[in-house]
Amino acid sequence: MGWEAERETVSAVNAPVTDALVAAIAPAPSDLVLDLAAGTGDVTEAVAARGARVLATDVSPAMVEAARRRGIAGVEHRVMDMQAPDLPDASVDAVVSRFGYMLVPDPALAMRETRRVLKPSRPLAFATWAPAKRNPWATAYGPVLLERGLQEPPRPGEPGQFALGEPEVIDALVRGAGFDELRVDEVRVEYSFPSWSEYRRVVTSLAALLRQLLAELDDATREEVDAAAQARLEGFRTGDGYVLPGVALVTSAR
């Protein structure tokens, strides 16, 4: 699985986001923390290191197994849809999610269910990506594919990497579920790649749909798309490689 293979890279780049999430919920050793869309377990591990118990969940069985293989103490791993968590009302002390809510079909439902399972006055913290223009590390291929009619543009309200990129959208989502004391902070990240080929390898490893789309193109079209995508990164070149910035939004609420 690509996410497990690239775990060290993703973990290192997103460490500032993970740190901000853990600081926002400030878990105590007596807490039960629900990690939604936990992926391969970076946030799970950081919360568990603070002594809290963690229920690490993901809708993908492969992700759950990848996180389980890390052998983190004090963690229960479970396949679970964040839109329908199989948990009692007011049963967890904190909820955290790194890049989960933006990818579900109904984020409003997921947020209401989060509110349901969270004890009163207890913290929620989650991360989303700021708009695409502020994340060039993730946007080399998308515009190129759209310009050539090789990919459909996202529909309004459709889940996706940048679906919750605006603070006002986040505010409406969170307050609409009954949370308040809302705060949205920017957290900067930076990807470094020694070459274009390494960039291409990593992003296609992480993005299964992109990998499949490129594989289905004929050789000439694929080469043209690759060249155009690489050209979009030239402003971030350092020697033979690239240093690509990004911005995440970390929202905290109660």
C-alpha positions in Angstrom: 0.0 0.0 0.0 1.4 3.4 -1.0 0.5 5.2 2.2 2.4 2.6 4.3 5.4 2.6 1.9 5.6 6.4 2.1 4.8 6.7 5.8 8.1 8.1 7.0 8.0 10.9 4.4 4.4 11.8 5.1 5.0 11.6 8.9 8.0 13.9 8.8 6.3 16.5 6.5 3.1 16.6 8.5 4.8 16.5 11.9 3.9 20.2 12.5 0.2 19.4 11.8 0.3 16.4 14.1 1.9 18.4 16.9 -0.7 21.2 16.5 -3.6 18.6 16.7 -2.2 17.0 19.9 -1.6 20.3 21.5 -5.2 21.4 20.7 -6.7 18.4 22.5 -4.1 18.3 25.3 -4.8 14.6 26.1 -4.5 13.4 29.7 -3.5 9.9 30.7 -7.1 9.2 31.8 -8.6 10.2 28.4 -10.0 8.1 25.7 -9.2 9.8 22.4 -11.0 8.9 19.2 -8.8 9.2 16.1 -11.0 9.5 13.0 -9.6 8.6 9.6 -6.4 7.6 11.5 -4.6 6.3 8.4 -1.3 4.6 9.2 -1.3 6.0 12.7 0.9 9.1 13.0 -1.6 11.0 15.2 -2.5 7.9 17.1 1.1 7.3 18.0 1.6 11.0 19.1 -1.5 10.9 21.3 -0.6 7.5 22.8 2.8 8.9 23.7 1.1 11.4 26.0 -0.3 8.4 27.9 -3.9 8.6 26.7 -5.9 5.6 25.5 -6.7 5.8 21.8 -9.4 4.3 19.6 -7.9 4.5 16.1 -10.4 4.2 13.3 -10.4 4.3 9.6 -12.9 3.3 6.9 -10.2 1.4 5.1 -9.3 -2.0 6.5 -5.9 -1.7 4.8 -5.1 1.5 6.7 -6.3 0.0 10.0 -4.0 -3.0 9.5 -1.1 -0.7 8.6 -1.6 1.2 11.8 -2.0 -2.0 13.8 1.3 -3.2 12.5 3.1 -0.3 14.3 2.3 -2.0 17.6 1.5 1.2 19.5 0.7 0.5 23.1 -2.6 1.6 24.5 -4.4 1.6 21.2 -7.5 -0.2 20.0 -7.8 -0.4 16.2 -11.2 -0.6 14.5 -12.6 -0.3 11.0 -15.2 2.5 11.3 -16.9 5.1 9.0 -16.7 8.5 10.7 -20.2 9.3 9.3 -21.6 6.4 11.4 -19.3 5.7 14.4 -20.5 2.6 16.3 -20.1 4.3 19.7 -22.4 5.3 22.5 -23.4 9.0 23.0 -20.9 11.0 25.1 -18.4 8.2 25.2 -15.0 9.7 24.3 -13.0 12.5 25.9 -11.5 14.0 22.8 -11.7 13.6 19.0 -8.9 14.2 16.5 -8.6 13.8 12.8 -5.8 14.6 10.4 -7.2 15.2 6.9 -10.4 13.1 7.4 -13.5 15.4 7.3 -12.7 16.8 3.8 -12.8 13.3 2.2 -16.2 12.0 3.5 -19.3 12.3 1.3 -21.3 14.0 4.1 -19.0 16.0 6.3 -22.0 17.6 8.1 -23.2 14.2 9.1 -19.7 13.2 10.2 -19.4 16.4 12.3 -22.8 15.8 14.0 -21.8 12.2 14.8 -18.6 13.5 16.2 -20.6 15.8 18.5 -22.8 12.9 19.5 -20.0 10.7 20.7 -17.9 13.4 22.3 -18.5 14.2 26.0 -19.8 17.7 26.7 -17.3 20.5 26.8 -14.5 18.2 25.5 -12.2 19.1 22.6 -12.3 18.4 18.9 -9.3 19.1 16.7 -9.0 18.3 13.0 -6.8 19.3 10.0 -7.7 20.1 6.5 -5.7 21.6 3.6 -5.9 25.3 2.7 -6.9 26.0 -0.9 -5.0 24.5 -3.8 -3.1 27.7 -4.7 -1.4 27.5 -1.3 -0.4 23.9 -1.7 1.8 23.6 -4.8 3.2 20.3 -3.5 -0.2 18.7 -4.3 -1.1 20.6 -7.5 1.4 19.8 -10.2 -0.8 17.3 -12.1 -4.4 18.4 -11.4 -4.5 21.6 -13.5 -2.6 19.9 -16.3 -5.1 17.0 -16.5 -8.1 19.4 -16.3 -6.7 21.6 -19.1 -6.4 18.6 -21.4 -9.9 17.2 -20.5 -8.3 14.1 -18.9 -10.0 14.7 -15.6 -13.4 16.1 -14.6 -13.4 19.3 -12.4 -14.7 18.7 -8.9 -18.4 19.4 -8.4 -19.5 21.9 -5.7 -19.7 20.1 -2.4 -17.9 17.1 -3.6 -15.4 15.6 -1.2 -11.7 16.1 -2.0 -8.4 17.3 -0.7 -9.4 21.0 -0.8 -13.1 20.7 0.0 -12.7 22.3 3.4 -10.0 24.8 2.5 -11.8 28.0 3.5 -12.2 29.1 7.2 -15.8 30.3 6.6 -16.8 26.8 5.3 -15.2 25.2 8.3 -16.9 27.6 10.6 -20.3 26.8 9.2 -19.7 23.1 9.3 -18.5 23.1 12.9 -21.0 25.5 14.4 -23.8 23.8 12.5 -23.0 20.6 14.5 -23.3 22.4 17.8 -19.6 23.2 18.6 -18.4 26.6 19.7 -15.1 28.1 21.0 -13.9 27.7 17.4 -10.4 28.5 16.3 -8.7 27.9 12.9 -4.9 28.2 12.7 -2.6 27.9 9.8 0.3 25.4 9.9 3.0 25.4 7.3 4.6 22.3 5.9 7.3 21.6 3.4 8.0 18.7 1.0 11.6 18.3 -0.3 12.4 16.1 -3.3 15.8 15.4 -4.7 14.5 15.1 -8.3 11.4 15.2 -10.5 11.4 11.4 -10.7 11.2 11.1 -6.9 8.4 13.7 -6.7 6.5 11.7 -9.3 7.1 8.4 -7.6 5.9 9.7 -4.2 2.7 11.5 -5.4 1.6 8.6 -7.6 2.3 6.2 -4.8 0.0 8.2 -2.5 -2.7 9.0 -5.1 -4.1 5.8 -6.5 -6.5 7.5 -8.9 -3.7 9.6 -10.3 -1.5 6.6 -10.7 -4.3 4.7 -12.5 -5.1 7.7 -14.8 -1.5 8.1 -15.9 -1.1 4.4 -16.5 -4.1 4.4 -18.8 -2.6 7.2 -21.1 -0.7 6.4 -24.2 3.1 7.0 -23.9 3.1 10.3 -25.9 0.3 11.8 -23.8 1.8 10.6 -20.6 5.1 12.2 -21.5 3.4 15.4 -22.4 1.4 15.5 -19.1 4.6 14.7 -17.1 6.5 17.5 -18.8 3.7 20.0 -18.2 3.4 19.0 -14.5 7.1 19.3 -14.0 7.1 22.7 -15.5 4.6 23.9 -12.9 7.2 23.1 -10.2 10.1 25.0 -11.8 9.6 28.0 -9.5 10.4 25.8 -6.6 13.5 24.2 -8.0 16.7 24.0 -5.8 19.5 22.4 -7.8 18.2 19.2 -9.3 15.4 19.0 -6.7 12.4 20.9 -5.4 11.3 22.4 -2.1 7.5 22.6 -2.2 5.5 24.5 0.4 2.0 23.8 1.8 -0.4 25.1 4.3 -2.8 23.1 6.5 -5.6 24.5 8.6 -5.9 23.1 12.1 -9.4 23.7 13.6 -10.1 23.3 17.3 -13.5 23.5 19.0 -15.5 22.4 22.0 
